[in-house]
Amino acid sequence: MFKFIVGILFGVVAVIFVMQNVQVIEVTFLAWSISMSRSILFILMLLIGFFLGWLVTSLKVRRRRK
């Protein structure tokens, strides 16, 4: 239950942070360049982080079962 509450609080803080950063910026990675809202970039990075955390956790659980 504690992890759930901390997760909710982290999500609320992240949403507030994103709402305060709505400027359009240019993101360059290797040969790609794209203009996007800073808040969209933050949301994408947050989702990628959640996905990678879930992936690593599920791989650890799978290895323990074997």
C-alpha positions as CSV (number, residue, x, y, z in Angstrom):
1,M,0.0,0.0,0.0
2,F,2.9,2.4,0.8
3,K,4.4,1.9,-2.7
4,F,1.0,2.6,-4.3
5,I,0.7,5.9,-2.3
6,V,4.3,6.9,-3.2
7,G,3.6,6.1,-6.8
8,I,0.4,8.2,-6.9
9,L,2.3,11.1,-5.2
10,F,5.1,10.8,-7.7
11,G,2.6,10.8,-10.6
12,V,0.9,13.9,-9.3
13,V,4.2,15.8,-8.9
14,A,5.2,14.7,-12.4
15,V,1.9,16.0,-13.9
16,I,2.3,19.3,-12.1
17,F,5.9,19.6,-13.4
18,V,4.8,18.8,-17.0
19,M,1.9,21.3,-16.9
20,Q,4.4,24.1,-15.9
21,N,6.8,23.2,-18.9
22,V,4.8,23.7,-22.1
23,Q,7.4,25.5,-24.1
24,V,8.2,24.2,-27.6
25,I,11.8,22.9,-27.9
26,E,13.8,21.2,-30.6
27,V,15.1,17.8,-29.7
28,T,18.1,16.4,-31.7
29,F,19.3,12.8,-31.5
30,L,21.9,11.6,-33.9
31,A,20.6,12.6,-37.3
32,W,17.0,13.2,-36.2
33,S,15.6,16.5,-35.2
34,I,12.1,17.2,-34.0
35,S,10.2,20.2,-32.4
36,M,7.8,19.2,-29.7
37,S,6.3,20.6,-26.5
38,R,8.6,20.1,-23.5
39,S,5.7,18.6,-21.6
40,I,5.2,15.9,-24.3
41,L,8.9,15.1,-24.1
42,F,8.7,14.7,-20.3
43,I,5.6,12.4,-20.6
44,L,7.4,10.3,-23.1
45,M,10.5,10.0,-20.9
46,L,8.3,9.1,-17.9
47,L,6.5,6.4,-19.9
48,I,9.7,4.9,-21.2
49,G,11.1,4.8,-17.7
50,F,8.0,3.1,-16.4
51,F,8.1,0.6,-19.2
52,L,11.8,-0.2,-18.7
53,G,11.3,-0.6,-14.9
54,W,8.4,-3.0,-15.6
55,L,10.5,-4.9,-18.1
56,V,13.5,-5.3,-15.8
57,T,11.2,-6.4,-12.9
58,S,9.4,-9.0,-15.0
59,L,12.7,-10.4,-16.3
60,K,13.9,-10.8,-12.7
61,V,10.7,-12.6,-11.7
62,R,11.0,-14.9,-14.7
63,R,14.6,-15.8,-13.8
64,R,13.6,-16.6,-10.2
65,R,10.9,-19.0,-11.4
66,K,13.4,-21.0,-13.5
